[in-house]
Amino acid sequence: MVYKKIKDEIFEKYIKKVGDSDILPSERQLASEFSVSRPTIRKALAELEDDDCITKLSGIGLSLIHISEPTRR
């Protein structure tokens, strides 16, 4: 599945290389960067959230992605 590849790429590019409390690019920016649809990005981000790698925070009407300590299963 495409979203699993995107999930791994997001993990490698952003989560492994940045510290706690950093913010990921928006879904729209990630979709553009990886040349996939926003639903594909959402699925990848949902899996990263299930793996406790990121936490979604709401603010100013936007869903922000907040990086927490990754715990890979």
MODELLER restraints for C-alpha pairs under 7 A, 6 or more apart:
rsr = mdl.restraints
at = mdl.atoms
rsr.add(forms.Gaussian(group=physical.xy_distance, feature=features.Distance(at['CA:3:A'], at['CA:40:A']), mean=5.44, stdev=0.5))
rsr.add(forms.Gaussian(group=physical.xy_distance, feature=features.Distance(at['CA:3:A'], at['CA:41:A']), mean=6.73, stdev=0.5))
rsr.add(forms.Gaussian(group=physical.xy_distance, feature=features.Distance(at['CA:3:A'], at['CA:43:A']), mean=6.26, stdev=0.5))
rsr.add(forms.Gaussian(group=physical.xy_distance, feature=features.Distance(at['CA:3:A'], at['CA:44:A']), mean=5.03, stdev=0.5))
rsr.add(forms.Gaussian(group=physical.xy_distance, feature=features.Distance(at['CA:4:A'], at['CA:44:A']), mean=6.25, stdev=0.5))
rsr.add(forms.Gaussian(group=physical.xy_distance, feature=features.Distance(at['CA:6:A'], at['CA:44:A']), mean=6.27, stdev=0.5))
rsr.add(forms.Gaussian(group=physical.xy_distance, feature=features.Distance(at['CA:7:A'], at['CA:44:A']), mean=4.64, stdev=0.5))
rsr.add(forms.Gaussian(group=physical.xy_distance, feature=features.Distance(at['CA:7:A'], at['CA:45:A']), mean=6.73, stdev=0.5))
rsr.add(forms.Gaussian(group=physical.xy_distance, feature=features.Distance(at['CA:7:A'], at['CA:48:A']), mean=6.81, stdev=0.5))
rsr.add(forms.Gaussian(group=physical.xy_distance, feature=features.Distance(at['CA:15:A'], at['CA:67:A']), mean=6.79, stdev=0.5))
rsr.add(forms.Gaussian(group=physical.xy_distance, feature=features.Distance(at['CA:20:A'], at['CA:67:A']), mean=5.68, stdev=0.5))
rsr.add(forms.Gaussian(group=physical.xy_distance, feature=features.Distance(at['CA:20:A'], at['CA:68:A']), mean=5.12, stdev=0.5))
rsr.add(forms.Gaussian(group=physical.xy_distance, feature=features.Distance(at['CA:20:A'], at['CA:69:A']), mean=6.12, stdev=0.5))
rsr.add(forms.Gaussian(group=physical.xy_distance, feature=features.Distance(at['CA:21:A'], at['CA:66:A']), mean=5.92, stdev=0.5))
rsr.add(forms.Gaussian(group=physical.xy_distance, feature=features.Distance(at['CA:21:A'], at['CA:67:A']), mean=5.45, stdev=0.5))
rsr.add(forms.Gaussian(group=physical.xy_distance, feature=features.Distance(at['CA:21:A'], at['CA:68:A']), mean=6.34, stdev=0.5))
rsr.add(forms.Gaussian(group=physical.xy_distance, feature=features.Distance(at['CA:22:A'], at['CA:66:A']), mean=6.14, stdev=0.5))
rsr.add(forms.Gaussian(group=physical.xy_distance, feature=features.Distance(at['CA:22:A'], at['CA:67:A']), mean=5.63, stdev=0.5))
rsr.add(forms.Gaussian(group=physical.xy_distance, feature=features.Distance(at['CA:23:A'], at['CA:65:A']), mean=5.77, stdev=0.5))
rsr.add(forms.Gaussian(group=physical.xy_distance, feature=features.Distance(at['CA:23:A'], at['CA:66:A']), mean=5.04, stdev=0.5))
rsr.add(forms.Gaussian(group=physical.xy_distance, feature=features.Distance(at['CA:23:A'], at['CA:67:A']), mean=6.25, stdev=0.5))
rsr.add(forms.Gaussian(group=physical.xy_distance, feature=features.Distance(at['CA:24:A'], at['CA:65:A']), mean=5.60, stdev=0.5))
rsr.add(forms.Gaussian(group=physical.xy_distance, feature=features.Distance(at['CA:24:A'], at['CA:66:A']), mean=6.73, stdev=0.5))
rsr.add(forms.Gaussian(group=physical.xy_distance, feature=features.Distance(at['CA:27:A'], at['CA:38:A']), mean=6.23, stdev=0.5))
rsr.add(forms.Gaussian(group=physical.xy_distance, feature=features.Distance(at['CA:27:A'], at['CA:41:A']), mean=6.38, stdev=0.5))
rsr.add(forms.Gaussian(group=physical.xy_distance, feature=features.Distance(at['CA:28:A'], at['CA:38:A']), mean=6.42, stdev=0.5))
rsr.add(forms.Gaussian(group=physical.xy_distance, feature=features.Distance(at['CA:30:A'], at['CA:41:A']), mean=6.97, stdev=0.5))
rsr.add(forms.Gaussian(group=physical.xy_distance, feature=features.Distance(at['CA:31:A'], at['CA:37:A']), mean=5.59, stdev=0.5))
rsr.add(forms.Gaussian(group=physical.xy_distance, feature=features.Distance(at['CA:31:A'], at['CA:38:A']), mean=5.46, stdev=0.5))
rsr.add(forms.Gaussian(group=physical.xy_distance, feature=features.Distance(at['CA:31:A'], at['CA:41:A']), mean=6.11, stdev=0.5))
rsr.add(forms.Gaussian(group=physical.xy_distance, feature=features.Distance(at['CA:48:A'], at['CA:54:A']), mean=6.01, stdev=0.5))
rsr.add(forms.Gaussian(group=physical.xy_distance, feature=features.Distance(at['CA:49:A'], at['CA:55:A']), mean=5.86, stdev=0.5))
rsr.add(forms.Gaussian(group=physical.xy_distance, feature=features.Distance(at['CA:51:A'], at['CA:71:A']), mean=6.50, stdev=0.5))
rsr.add(forms.Gaussian(group=physical.xy_distance, feature=features.Distance(at['CA:51:A'], at['CA:72:A']), mean=6.40, stdev=0.5))
rsr.add(forms.Gaussian(group=physical.xy_distance, feature=features.Distance(at['CA:52:A'], at['CA:70:A']), mean=6.20, stdev=0.5))
rsr.add(forms.Gaussian(group=physical.xy_distance, feature=features.Distance(at['CA:52:A'], at['CA:71:A']), mean=6.05, stdev=0.5))
rsr.add(forms.Gaussian(group=physical.xy_distance, feature=features.Distance(at['CA:53:A'], at['CA:67:A']), mean=6.39, stdev=0.5))
rsr.add(forms.Gaussian(group=physical.xy_distance, feature=features.Distance(at['CA:53:A'], at['CA:68:A']), mean=5.64, stdev=0.5))
rsr.add(forms.Gaussian(group=physical.xy_distance, feature=features.Distance(at['CA:53:A'], at['CA:69:A']), mean=6.05, stdev=0.5))
rsr.add(forms.Gaussian(group=physical.xy_distance, feature=features.Distance(at['CA:53:A'], at['CA:70:A']), mean=4.16, stdev=0.5))
rsr.add(forms.Gaussian(group=physical.xy_distance, feature=features.Distance(at['CA:53:A'], at['CA:71:A']), mean=6.13, stdev=0.5))
rsr.add(forms.Gaussian(group=physical.xy_distance, feature=features.Distance(at['CA:54:A'], at['CA:65:A']), mean=6.55, stdev=0.5))
rsr.add(forms.Gaussian(group=physical.xy_distance, feature=features.Distance(at['CA:54:A'], at['CA:66:A']), mean=5.66, stdev=0.5))
rsr.add(forms.Gaussian(group=physical.xy_distance, feature=features.Distance(at['CA:54:A'], at['CA:67:A']), mean=4.45, stdev=0.5))
rsr.add(forms.Gaussian(group=physical.xy_distance, feature=features.Distance(at['CA:54:A'], at['CA:68:A']), mean=5.28, stdev=0.5))
rsr.add(forms.Gaussian(group=physical.xy_distance, feature=features.Distance(at['CA:55:A'], at['CA:65:A']), mean=5.95, stdev=0.5))
rsr.add(forms.Gaussian(group=physical.xy_distance, feature=features.Distance(at['CA:55:A'], at['CA:66:A']), mean=5.12, stdev=0.5))
rsr.add(forms.Gaussian(group=physical.xy_distance, feature=features.Distance(at['CA:55:A'], at['CA:67:A']), mean=6.20, stdev=0.5))
rsr.add(forms.Gaussian(group=physical.xy_distance, feature=features.Distance(at['CA:55:A'], at['CA:68:A']), mean=6.71, stdev=0.5))
rsr.add(forms.Gaussian(group=physical.xy_distance, feature=features.Distance(at['CA:56:A'], at['CA:63:A']), mean=6.36, stdev=0.5))
rsr.add(forms.Gaussian(group=physical.xy_distance, feature=features.Distance(at['CA:56:A'], at['CA:64:A']), mean=5.66, stdev=0.5))
rsr.add(forms.Gaussian(group=physical.xy_distance, feature=features.Distance(at['CA:56:A'], at['CA:65:A']), mean=4.63, stdev=0.5))
rsr.add(forms.Gaussian(group=physical.xy_distance, feature=features.Distance(at['CA:56:A'], at['CA:66:A']), mean=5.88, stdev=0.5))
rsr.add(forms.Gaussian(group=physical.xy_distance, feature=features.Distance(at['CA:57:A'], at['CA:63:A']), mean=5.82, stdev=0.5))
rsr.add(forms.Gaussian(group=physical.xy_distance, feature=features.Distance(at['CA:57:A'], at['CA:64:A']), mean=5.08, stdev=0.5))
rsr.add(forms.Gaussian(group=physical.xy_distance, feature=features.Distance(at['CA:57:A'], at['CA:65:A']), mean=6.12, stdev=0.5))
rsr.add(forms.Gaussian(group=physical.xy_distance, feature=features.Distance(at['CA:57:A'], at['CA:66:A']), mean=6.57, stdev=0.5))
rsr.add(forms.Gaussian(group=physical.xy_distance, feature=features.Distance(at['CA:58:A'], at['CA:64:A']), mean=5.95, stdev=0.5))
